[in-house]
Amino acid sequence: MWIIIVAIGLLIYVGQQIESIRMASKVEELKMKIKEIESENNNLLVKYNFLTSRSQIKKIAAEKLGMIEPKEEDIVKIYIK
């Protein structure tokens, strides 16, 4: 009878160890995924900061849209009371 109890105990122990190994593997997999996402996020932030910089906006406006800075005489000021 005690052999059955010990065998059941060992089966439970082995099952828990296997599950523990699976969970540890999953944790490592998720840590790697987090690092990949953080890296991608940093790259996107750098790209965002570059594309939204004043100089880059002016460059895109000029090259792709043909926009230029207005001359002083082309500016009309309107004052509202």
mmCIF file as gemmi writes it, N, C-alpha and C atoms, coordinates in Angstrom:
data_model
loop_
_atom_site.group_PDB
_atom_site.id
_atom_site.type_symbol
_atom_site.label_atom_id
_atom_site.label_alt_id
_atom_site.label_comp_id
_atom_site.label_asym_id
_atom_site.label_entity_id
_atom_site.label_seq_id
_atom_site.pdbx_PDB_ins_code
_atom_site.Cartn_x
_atom_site.Cartn_y
_atom_site.Cartn_z
_atom_site.occupancy
_atom_site.B_iso_or_equiv
_atom_site.pdbx_formal_charge
_atom_site.auth_seq_id
_atom_site.auth_asym_id
_atom_site.pdbx_PDB_model_num
ATOM 1 N N . MET Axp A 1 ? 0.823 -1.199 0 1 0 ? 1 A 1
ATOM 2 C CA . MET Axp A 1 ? 0 0 0 1 0 ? 1 A 1
ATOM 3 C C . MET Axp A 1 ? 0.862 1.256 0 1 0 ? 1 A 1
ATOM 4 N N . TRP Axp A 2 ? 1.92 1.267 0.816 1 0 ? 2 A 1
ATOM 5 C CA . TRP Axp A 2 ? 2.762 2.455 0.88 1 0 ? 2 A 1
ATOM 6 C C . TRP Axp A 2 ? 3.514 2.686 -0.426 1 0 ? 2 A 1
ATOM 7 N N . ILE Axp A 3 ? 3.737 1.624 -1.191 1 0 ? 3 A 1
ATOM 8 C CA . ILE Axp A 3 ? 4.393 1.751 -2.498 1 0 ? 3 A 1
ATOM 9 C C . ILE Axp A 3 ? 3.494 2.554 -3.451 1 0 ? 3 A 1
ATOM 10 N N . ILE Axp A 4 ? 2.206 2.316 -3.374 1 0 ? 4 A 1
ATOM 11 C CA . ILE Axp A 4 ? 1.257 3.042 -4.221 1 0 ? 4 A 1
ATOM 12 C C . ILE Axp A 4 ? 1.254 4.521 -3.845 1 0 ? 4 A 1
ATOM 13 N N . ILE Axp A 5 ? 1.277 4.806 -2.555 1 0 ? 5 A 1
ATOM 14 C CA . ILE Axp A 5 ? 1.283 6.191 -2.07 1 0 ? 5 A 1
ATOM 15 C C . ILE Axp A 5 ? 2.566 6.894 -2.525 1 0 ? 5 A 1
ATOM 16 N N . VAL Axp A 6 ? 3.705 6.206 -2.391 1 0 ? 6 A 1
ATOM 17 C CA . VAL Axp A 6 ? 4.989 6.779 -2.821 1 0 ? 6 A 1
ATOM 18 C C . VAL Axp A 6 ? 4.977 6.989 -4.341 1 0 ? 6 A 1
ATOM 19 N N . ALA Axp A 7 ? 4.459 6.036 -5.09 1 0 ? 7 A 1
ATOM 20 C CA . ALA Axp A 7 ? 4.402 6.148 -6.549 1 0 ? 7 A 1
ATOM 21 C C . ALA Axp A 7 ? 3.529 7.331 -6.961 1 0 ? 7 A 1
ATOM 22 N N . ILE Axp A 8 ? 2.389 7.48 -6.303 1 0 ? 8 A 1
ATOM 23 C CA . ILE Axp A 8 ? 1.499 8.614 -6.614 1 0 ? 8 A 1
ATOM 24 C C . ILE Axp A 8 ? 2.199 9.924 -6.271 1 0 ? 8 A 1
ATOM 25 N N . GLY Axp A 9 ? 2.864 9.94 -5.135 1 0 ? 9 A 1
ATOM 26 C CA . GLY Axp A 9 ? 3.618 11.143 -4.728 1 0 ? 9 A 1
ATOM 27 C C . GLY Axp A 9 ? 4.694 11.491 -5.745 1 0 ? 9 A 1
ATOM 28 N N . LEU Axp A 10 ? 5.415 10.482 -6.227 1 0 ? 10 A 1
ATOM 29 C CA . LEU Axp A 10 ? 6.453 10.707 -7.231 1 0 ? 10 A 1
ATOM 30 C C . LEU Axp A 10 ? 5.857 11.211 -8.546 1 0 ? 10 A 1
ATOM 31 N N . LEU Axp A 11 ? 4.729 10.646 -8.945 1 0 ? 11 A 1
ATOM 32 C CA . LEU Axp A 11 ? 4.063 11.104 -10.169 1 0 ? 11 A 1
ATOM 33 C C . LEU Axp A 11 ? 3.646 12.576 -10.053 1 0 ? 11 A 1
ATOM 34 N N . ILE Axp A 12 ? 3.121 12.913 -8.901 1 0 ? 12 A 1
ATOM 35 C CA . ILE Axp A 12 ? 2.724 14.315 -8.682 1 0 ? 12 A 1
ATOM 36 C C . ILE Axp A 12 ? 3.949 15.209 -8.724 1 0 ? 12 A 1
ATOM 37 N N . TYR Axp A 13 ? 5.028 14.778 -8.063 1 0 ? 13 A 1
ATOM 38 C CA . TYR Axp A 13 ? 6.266 15.557 -8.031 1 0 ? 13 A 1
ATOM 39 C C . TYR Axp A 13 ? 6.83 15.742 -9.441 1 0 ? 13 A 1
ATOM 40 N N . VAL Axp A 14 ? 6.909 14.666 -10.187 1 0 ? 14 A 1
ATOM 41 C CA . VAL Axp A 14 ? 7.449 14.725 -11.558 1 0 ? 14 A 1
ATOM 42 C C . VAL Axp A 14 ? 6.563 15.621 -12.434 1 0 ? 14 A 1
ATOM 43 N N . GLY Axp A 15 ? 5.253 15.492 -12.279 1 0 ? 15 A 1
ATOM 44 C CA . GLY Axp A 15 ? 4.331 16.34 -13.039 1 0 ? 15 A 1
ATOM 45 C C . GLY Axp A 15 ? 4.539 17.814 -12.727 1 0 ? 15 A 1
ATOM 46 N N . GLN Axp A 16 ? 4.746 18.136 -11.449 1 0 ? 16 A 1
ATOM 47 C CA . GLN Axp A 16 ? 4.994 19.519 -11.058 1 0 ? 16 A 1
ATOM 48 C C . GLN Axp A 16 ? 6.323 20.024 -11.616 1 0 ? 16 A 1
ATOM 49 N N . GLN Axp A 17 ? 7.334 19.165 -11.626 1 0 ? 17 A 1
ATOM 50 C CA . GLN Axp A 17 ? 8.645 19.557 -12.165 1 0 ? 17 A 1
ATOM 51 C C . GLN Axp A 17 ? 8.55 19.835 -13.66 1 0 ? 17 A 1
ATOM 52 N N . ILE Axp A 18 ? 7.833 18.984 -14.367 1 0 ? 18 A 1
ATOM 53 C CA . ILE Axp A 18 ? 7.655 19.187 -15.809 1 0 ? 18 A 1
ATOM 54 C C . ILE Axp A 18 ? 6.917 20.495 -16.067 1 0 ? 18 A 1
ATOM 55 N N . GLU Axp A 19 ? 5.873 20.754 -15.316 1 0 ? 19 A 1
ATOM 56 C CA . GLU Axp A 19 ? 5.118 22.004 -15.471 1 0 ? 19 A 1
ATOM 57 C C . GLU Axp A 19 ? 5.995 23.206 -15.123 1 0 ? 19 A 1
ATOM 58 N N . SER Axp A 20 ? 6.812 23.07 -14.108 1 0 ? 20 A 1
ATOM 59 C CA . SER Axp A 20 ? 7.728 24.148 -13.716 1 0 ? 20 A 1
ATOM 60 C C . SER Axp A 20 ? 8.714 24.462 -14.85 1 0 ? 20 A 1
ATOM 61 N N . ILE Axp A 21 ? 9.236 23.427 -15.492 1 0 ? 21 A 1
ATOM 62 C CA . ILE Axp A 21 ? 10.165 23.611 -16.613 1 0 ? 21 A 1
ATOM 63 C C . ILE Axp A 21 ? 9.452 24.285 -17.775 1 0 ? 21 A 1
ATOM 64 N N . ARG Axp A 22 ? 8.236 23.864 -18.075 1 0 ? 22 A 1
ATOM 65 C CA . ARG Axp A 22 ? 7.451 24.491 -19.151 1 0 ? 22 A 1
ATOM 66 C C . ARG Axp A 22 ? 7.205 25.972 -18.857 1 0 ? 22 A 1
ATOM 67 N N . MET Axp A 23 ? 6.846 26.26 -17.626 1 0 ? 23 A 1
ATOM 68 C CA . MET Axp A 23 ? 6.568 27.651 -17.251 1 0 ? 23 A 1
ATOM 69 C C . MET Axp A 23 ? 7.841 28.506 -17.325 1 0 ? 23 A 1
ATOM 70 N N . ALA Axp A 24 ? 8.967 27.965 -16.887 1 0 ? 24 A 1
ATOM 71 C CA . ALA Axp A 24 ? 10.231 28.7 -16.959 1 0 ? 24 A 1
ATOM 72 C C . ALA Axp A 24 ? 10.596 28.99 -18.411 1 0 ? 24 A 1
ATOM 73 N N . SER Axp A 25 ? 10.358 28.022 -19.278 1 0 ? 25 A 1
ATOM 74 C CA . SER Axp A 25 ? 10.616 28.213 -20.703 1 0 ? 25 A 1
ATOM 75 C C . SER Axp A 25 ? 9.716 29.301 -21.269 1 0 ? 25 A 1
ATOM 76 N N . LYS Axp A 26 ? 8.462 29.284 -20.886 1 0 ? 26 A 1
ATOM 77 C CA . LYS Axp A 26 ? 7.51 30.296 -21.349 1 0 ? 26 A 1
ATOM 78 C C . LYS Axp A 26 ? 7.91 31.682 -20.851 1 0 ? 26 A 1
ATOM 79 N N . VAL Axp A 27 ? 8.366 31.764 -19.601 1 0 ? 27 A 1
ATOM 80 C CA . VAL Axp A 27 ? 8.811 33.041 -19.042 1 0 ? 27 A 1
ATOM 81 C C . VAL Axp A 27 ? 9.984 33.588 -19.847 1 0 ? 27 A 1
ATOM 82 N N . GLU Axp A 28 ? 10.959 32.747 -20.167 1 0 ? 28 A 1
ATOM 83 C CA . GLU Axp A 28 ? 12.112 33.182 -20.964 1 0 ? 28 A 1
ATOM 84 C C . GLU Axp A 28 ? 11.679 33.629 -22.357 1 0 ? 28 A 1
ATOM 85 N N . GLU Axp A 29 ? 10.75 32.904 -22.937 1 0 ? 29 A 1
ATOM 86 C CA . GLU Axp A 29 ? 10.222 33.264 -24.254 1 0 ? 29 A 1
ATOM 87 C C . GLU Axp A 29 ? 9.556 34.637 -24.204 1 0 ? 29 A 1
ATOM 88 N N . LEU Axp A 30 ? 8.78 34.878 -23.164 1 0 ? 30 A 1
ATOM 89 C CA . LEU Axp A 30 ? 8.102 36.164 -23.02 1 0 ? 30 A 1
ATOM 90 C C . LEU Axp A 30 ? 9.09 37.295 -22.733 1 0 ? 30 A 1
ATOM 91 N N . LYS Axp A 31 ? 10.144 37.015 -21.973 1 0 ? 31 A 1
ATOM 92 C CA . LYS Axp A 31 ? 11.175 38.029 -21.728 1 0 ? 31 A 1
ATOM 93 C C . LYS Axp A 31 ? 11.852 38.434 -23.027 1 0 ? 31 A 1
ATOM 94 N N . MET Axp A 32 ? 12.135 37.459 -23.895 1 0 ? 32 A 1
ATOM 95 C CA . MET Axp A 32 ? 12.739 37.765 -25.189 1 0 ? 32 A 1
ATOM 96 C C . MET Axp A 32 ? 11.774 38.591 -26.038 1 0 ? 32 A 1
ATOM 97 N N . LYS Axp A 33 ? 10.502 38.242 -26.002 1 0 ? 33 A 1
ATOM 98 C CA . LYS Axp A 33 ? 9.492 38.977 -26.762 1 0 ? 33 A 1
ATOM 99 C C . LYS Axp A 33 ? 9.402 40.416 -26.263 1 0 ? 33 A 1
ATOM 100 N N . ILE Axp A 34 ? 9.466 40.601 -24.958 1 0 ? 34 A 1
ATOM 101 C CA . ILE Axp A 34 ? 9.438 41.949 -24.377 1 0 ? 34 A 1
ATOM 102 C C . ILE Axp A 34 ? 10.636 42.754 -24.872 1 0 ? 34 A 1
ATOM 103 N N . LYS Axp A 35 ? 11.827 42.154 -24.88 1 0 ? 35 A 1
ATOM 104 C CA . LYS Axp A 35 ? 13.019 42.857 -25.362 1 0 ? 35 A 1
ATOM 105 C C . LYS Axp A 35 ? 12.879 43.237 -26.829 1 0 ? 35 A 1
ATOM 106 N N . GLU Axp A 36 ? 12.322 42.339 -27.645 1 0 ? 36 A 1
ATOM 107 C CA . GLU Axp A 36 ? 12.103 42.641 -29.063 1 0 ? 36 A 1
ATOM 108 C C . GLU Axp A 36 ? 11.143 43.817 -29.219 1 0 ? 36 A 1
ATOM 109 N N . ILE Axp A 37 ? 10.055 43.803 -28.452 1 0 ? 37 A 1
ATOM 110 C CA . ILE Axp A 37 ? 9.055 44.865 -28.548 1 0 ? 37 A 1
ATOM 111 C C . ILE Axp A 37 ? 9.632 46.189 -28.05 1 0 ? 37 A 1
ATOM 112 N N . GLU Axp A 38 ? 10.413 46.15 -26.97 1 0 ? 38 A 1
ATOM 113 C CA . GLU Axp A 38 ? 11.037 47.37 -26.462 1 0 ? 38 A 1
ATOM 114 C C . GLU Axp A 38 ? 12.012 47.946 -27.489 1 0 ? 38 A 1
ATOM 115 N N . SER Axp A 39 ? 12.768 47.072 -28.145 1 0 ? 39 A 1
ATOM 116 C CA . SER Axp A 39 ? 13.697 47.518 -29.177 1 0 ? 39 A 1
ATOM 117 C C . SER Axp A 39 ? 12.948 48.151 -30.342 1 0 ? 39 A 1
ATOM 118 N N . GLU Axp A 40 ? 11.884 47.496 -30.789 1 0 ? 40 A 1
ATOM 119 C CA . GLU Axp A 40 ? 11.073 48.038 -31.877 1 0 ? 40 A 1
ATOM 120 C C . GLU Axp A 40 ? 10.455 49.368 -31.467 1 0 ? 40 A 1
ATOM 121 N N . ASN Axp A 41 ? 10.005 49.463 -30.232 1 0 ? 41 A 1
ATOM 122 C CA . ASN Axp A 41 ? 9.415 50.698 -29.727 1 0 ? 41 A 1
ATOM 123 C C . ASN Axp A 41 ? 10.445 51.83 -29.736 1 0 ? 41 A 1
ATOM 124 N N . ASN Axp A 42 ? 11.667 51.536 -29.297 1 0 ? 42 A 1
ATOM 125 C CA . ASN Axp A 42 ? 12.727 52.544 -29.309 1 0 ? 42 A 1
ATOM 126 C C . ASN Axp A 42 ? 13.035 52.996 -30.731 1 0 ? 42 A 1
ATOM 127 N N . ASN Axp A 43 ? 13.106 52.048 -31.666 1 0 ? 43 A 1
ATOM 128 C CA . ASN Axp A 43 ? 13.358 52.399 -33.065 1 0 ? 43 A 1
ATOM 129 C C . ASN Axp A 43 ? 12.251 53.285 -33.626 1 0 ? 43 A 1
ATOM 130 N N . LEU Axp A 44 ? 11.01 52.941 -33.298 1 0 ? 44 A 1
ATOM 131 C CA . LEU Axp A 44 ? 9.877 53.753 -33.77 1 0 ? 44 A 1
ATOM 132 C C . LEU Axp A 44 ? 9.884 55.14 -33.139 1 0 ? 44 A 1
ATOM 133 N N . LEU Axp A 45 ? 10.297 55.244 -31.89 1 0 ? 45 A 1
ATOM 134 C CA . LEU Axp A 45 ? 10.368 56.541 -31.222 1 0 ? 45 A 1
ATOM 135 C C . LEU Axp A 45 ? 11.425 57.423 -31.879 1 0 ? 45 A 1
ATOM 136 N N . VAL Axp A 46 ? 12.568 56.834 -32.207 1 0 ? 46 A 1
ATOM 137 C CA . VAL Axp A 46 ? 13.62 57.581 -32.901 1 0 ? 46 A 1
ATOM 138 C C . VAL Axp A 46 ? 13.103 58.056 -34.254 1 0 ? 46 A 1
ATOM 139 N N . LYS Axp A 47 ? 12.448 57.155 -34.982 1 0 ? 47 A 1
ATOM 140 C CA . LYS Axp A 47 ? 11.901 57.515 -36.294 1 0 ? 47 A 1
ATOM 141 C C . LYS Axp A 47 ? 10.842 58.608 -36.157 1 0 ? 47 A 1
ATOM 142 N N . TYR Axp A 48 ? 9.965 58.486 -35.178 1 0 ? 48 A 1
ATOM 143 C CA . TYR Axp A 48 ? 8.932 59.498 -34.933 1 0 ? 48 A 1
ATOM 144 C C . TYR Axp A 48 ? 9.561 60.862 -34.649 1 0 ? 48 A 1
ATOM 145 N N . ASN Axp A 49 ? 10.551 60.881 -33.751 1 0 ? 49 A 1
ATOM 146 C CA . ASN Axp A 49 ? 11.209 62.137 -33.398 1 0 ? 49 A 1
ATOM 147 C C . ASN Axp A 49 ? 11.887 62.759 -34.618 1 0 ? 49 A 1
ATOM 148 N N . PHE Axp A 50 ? 12.487 61.918 -35.453 1 0 ? 50 A 1
ATOM 149 C CA . PHE Axp A 50 ? 13.131 62.414 -36.671 1 0 ? 50 A 1
ATOM 150 C C . PHE Axp A 50 ? 12.103 63.004 -37.627 1 0 ? 50 A 1
ATOM 151 N N . LEU Axp A 51 ? 11.034 62.239 -37.877 1 0 ? 51 A 1
ATOM 152 C CA . LEU Axp A 51 ? 10.034 62.675 -38.858 1 0 ? 51 A 1
ATOM 153 C C . LEU Axp A 51 ? 9.229 63.884 -38.397 1 0 ? 51 A 1
ATOM 154 N N . THR Axp A 52 ? 9.108 64.083 -37.103 1 0 ? 52 A 1
ATOM 155 C CA . THR Axp A 52 ? 8.333 65.215 -36.597 1 0 ? 52 A 1
ATOM 156 C C . THR Axp A 52 ? 9.213 66.414 -36.251 1 0 ? 52 A 1
ATOM 157 N N . SER Axp A 53 ? 10.506 66.321 -36.522 1 0 ? 53 A 1
ATOM 158 C CA . SER Axp A 53 ? 11.373 67.47 -36.268 1 0 ? 53 A 1
ATOM 159 C C . SER Axp A 53 ? 11.061 68.565 -37.279 1 0 ? 53 A 1
ATOM 160 N N . ARG Axp A 54 ? 11.235 69.779 -36.861 1 0 ? 54 A 1
ATOM 161 C CA . ARG Axp A 54 ? 10.917 70.937 -37.714 1 0 ? 54 A 1
ATOM 162 C C . ARG Axp A 54 ? 11.703 70.882 -39.025 1 0 ? 54 A 1
ATOM 163 N N . SER Axp A 55 ? 12.971 70.545 -38.944 1 0 ? 55 A 1
ATOM 164 C CA . SER Axp A 55 ? 13.791 70.513 -40.159 1 0 ? 55 A 1
ATOM 165 C C . SER Axp A 55 ? 13.312 69.441 -41.13 1 0 ? 55 A 1
ATOM 166 N N . GLN Axp A 56 ? 12.91 68.297 -40.614 1 0 ? 56 A 1
ATOM 167 C CA . GLN Axp A 56 ? 12.436 67.217 -41.489 1 0 ? 56 A 1
ATOM 168 C C . GLN Axp A 56 ? 11.092 67.568 -42.113 1 0 ? 56 A 1
ATOM 169 N N . ILE Axp A 57 ? 10.228 68.206 -41.344 1 0 ? 57 A 1
ATOM 170 C CA . ILE Axp A 57 ? 8.93 68.625 -41.874 1 0 ? 57 A 1
ATOM 171 C C . ILE Axp A 57 ? 9.137 69.638 -42.997 1 0 ? 57 A 1
ATOM 172 N N . LYS Axp A 58 ? 10.053 70.585 -42.78 1 0 ? 58 A 1
ATOM 173 C CA . LYS Axp A 58 ? 10.337 71.578 -43.825 1 0 ? 58 A 1
ATOM 174 C C . LYS Axp A 58 ? 10.899 70.899 -45.077 1 0 ? 58 A 1
ATOM 175 N N . LYS Axp A 59 ? 11.777 69.924 -44.878 1 0 ? 59 A 1
ATOM 176 C CA . LYS Axp A 59 ? 12.381 69.22 -46.009 1 0 ? 59 A 1
ATOM 177 C C . LYS Axp A 59 ? 11.318 68.462 -46.813 1 0 ? 59 A 1
ATOM 178 N N . ILE Axp A 60 ? 10.458 67.735 -46.121 1 0 ? 60 A 1
ATOM 179 C CA . ILE Axp A 60 ? 9.389 66.982 -46.797 1 0 ? 60 A 1
ATOM 180 C C . ILE Axp A 60 ? 8.438 67.944 -47.502 1 0 ? 60 A 1
ATOM 181 N N . ALA Axp A 61 ? 8.093 69.038 -46.832 1 0 ? 61 A 1
ATOM 182 C CA . ALA Axp A 61 ? 7.19 70.018 -47.442 1 0 ? 61 A 1
ATOM 183 C C . ALA Axp A 61 ? 7.785 70.572 -48.729 1 0 ? 61 A 1
ATOM 184 N N . ALA Axp A 62 ? 9.079 70.836 -48.715 1 0 ? 62 A 1
ATOM 185 C CA . ALA Axp A 62 ? 9.725 71.398 -49.9 1 0 ? 62 A 1
ATOM 186 C C . ALA Axp A 62 ? 9.89 70.357 -50.997 1 0 ? 62 A 1
ATOM 187 N N . GLU Axp A 63 ? 10.392 69.191 -50.655 1 0 ? 63 A 1
ATOM 188 C CA . GLU Axp A 63 ? 10.717 68.183 -51.668 1 0 ? 63 A 1
ATOM 189 C C . GLU Axp A 63 ? 9.485 67.468 -52.228 1 0 ? 63 A 1
ATOM 190 N N . LYS Axp A 64 ? 8.575 67.109 -51.367 1 0 ? 64 A 1
ATOM 191 C CA . LYS Axp A 64 ? 7.437 66.307 -51.825 1 0 ? 64 A 1
ATOM 192 C C . LYS Axp A 64 ? 6.217 67.138 -52.185 1 0 ? 64 A 1
ATOM 193 N N . LEU Axp A 65 ? 6.084 68.299 -51.565 1 0 ? 65 A 1
ATOM 194 C CA . LEU Axp A 65 ? 4.884 69.104 -51.796 1 0 ? 65 A 1
ATOM 195 C C . LEU Axp A 65 ? 5.183 70.403 -52.536 1 0 ? 65 A 1
ATOM 196 N N . GLY Axp A 66 ? 6.463 70.682 -52.774 1 0 ? 66 A 1
ATOM 197 C CA . GLY Axp A 66 ? 6.84 71.896 -53.491 1 0 ? 66 A 1
ATOM 198 C C . GLY Axp A 66 ? 6.585 73.165 -52.705 1 0 ? 66 A 1
ATOM 199 N N . MET Axp A 67 ? 6.501 73.065 -51.393 1 0 ? 67 A 1
ATOM 200 C CA . MET Axp A 67 ? 6.227 74.244 -50.571 1 0 ? 67 A 1
ATOM 201 C C . MET Axp A 67 ? 7.527 75 -50.309 1 0 ? 67 A 1
ATOM 202 N N . ILE Axp A 68 ? 7.399 76.328 -50.181 1 0 ? 68 A 1
ATOM 203 C CA . ILE Axp A 68 ? 8.557 77.17 -49.865 1 0 ? 68 A 1
ATOM 204 C C . ILE Axp A 68 ? 8.182 78.12 -48.743 1 0 ? 68 A 1
ATOM 205 N N . GLU Axp A 69 ? 9.201 78.689 -48.115 1 0 ? 69 A 1
ATOM 206 C CA . GLU Axp A 69 ? 8.96 79.693 -47.08 1 0 ? 69 A 1
ATOM 207 C C . GLU Axp A 69 ? 8.416 80.943 -47.764 1 0 ? 69 A 1
ATOM 208 N N . PRO Axp A 70 ? 7.394 81.562 -47.203 1 0 ? 70 A 1
ATOM 209 C CA . PRO Axp A 70 ? 6.871 82.782 -47.82 1 0 ? 70 A 1
ATOM 210 C C . PRO Axp A 70 ? 7.855 83.945 -47.639 1 0 ? 70 A 1
ATOM 211 N N . LYS Axp A 71 ? 7.861 84.827 -48.619 1 0 ? 71 A 1
ATOM 212 C CA . LYS Axp A 71 ? 8.666 86.047 -48.512 1 0 ? 71 A 1
ATOM 213 C C . LYS Axp A 71 ? 7.917 87.013 -47.6 1 0 ? 71 A 1
ATOM 214 N N . GLU Axp A 72 ? 8.648 87.936 -47.028 1 0 ? 72 A 1
ATOM 215 C CA . GLU Axp A 72 ? 8.048 88.89 -46.104 1 0 ? 72 A 1
ATOM 216 C C . GLU Axp A 72 ? 6.893 89.647 -46.757 1 0 ? 72 A 1
ATOM 217 N N . GLU Axp A 73 ? 7.048 89.994 -48.047 1 0 ? 73 A 1
ATOM 218 C CA . GLU Axp A 73 ? 5.99 90.749 -48.721 1 0 ? 73 A 1
ATOM 219 C C . GLU Axp A 73 ? 4.757 89.896 -49.027 1 0 ? 73 A 1
ATOM 220 N N . ASP Axp A 74 ? 4.895 88.562 -48.953 1 0 ? 74 A 1
ATOM 221 C CA . ASP Axp A 74 ? 3.758 87.672 -49.203 1 0 ? 74 A 1
ATOM 222 C C . ASP Axp A 74 ? 2.908 87.427 -47.952 1 0 ? 74 A 1
ATOM 223 N N . ILE Axp A 75 ? 3.383 87.874 -46.83 1 0 ? 75 A 1
ATOM 224 C CA . ILE Axp A 75 ? 2.678 87.629 -45.565 1 0 ? 75 A 1
ATOM 225 C C . ILE Axp A 75 ? 1.688 88.75 -45.314 1 0 ? 75 A 1
ATOM 226 N N . VAL Axp A 76 ? 0.461 88.406 -45.065 1 0 ? 76 A 1
ATOM 227 C CA . VAL Axp A 76 ? -0.592 89.371 -44.747 1 0 ? 76 A 1
ATOM 228 C C . VAL Axp A 76 ? -0.975 89.168 -43.292 1 0 ? 76 A 1
ATOM 229 N N . LYS Axp A 77 ? -0.851 90.216 -42.531 1 0 ? 77 A 1
ATOM 230 C CA . LYS Axp A 77 ? -1.193 90.147 -41.106 1 0 ? 77 A 1
ATOM 231 C C . LYS Axp A 77 ? -2.578 90.712 -40.904 1 0 ? 77 A 1
ATOM 232 N N . ILE Axp A 78 ? -3.376 90.015 -40.151 1 0 ? 78 A 1
ATOM 233 C CA . ILE Axp A 78 ? -4.742 90.452 -39.851 1 0 ? 78 A 1
ATOM 234 C C . ILE Axp A 78 ? -4.852 90.611 -38.345 1 0 ? 78 A 1
ATOM 235 N N . TYR Axp A 79 ? -5.284 91.785 -37.923 1 0 ? 79 A 1
ATOM 236 C CA . TYR Axp A 79 ? -5.441 92.049 -36.501 1 0 ? 79 A 1
ATOM 237 C C . TYR Axp A 79 ? -6.924 92.042 -36.167 1 0 ? 79 A 1
ATOM 238 N N . ILE Axp A 80 ? -7.291 91.323 -35.146 1 0 ? 80 A 1
ATOM 239 C CA . ILE Axp A 80 ? -8.681 91.22 -34.728 1 0 ? 80 A 1
ATOM 240 C C . ILE Axp A 80 ? -8.804 91.824 -33.331 1 0 ? 80 A 1
ATOM 241 N N . LYS Axp A 81 ? -9.781 92.701 -33.188 1 0 ? 81 A 1
ATOM 242 C CA . LYS Axp A 81 ? -10.006 93.326 -31.868 1 0 ? 81 A 1
ATOM 243 C C . LYS Axp A 81 ? -10.998 92.526 -31.076 1 0 ? 81 A 1
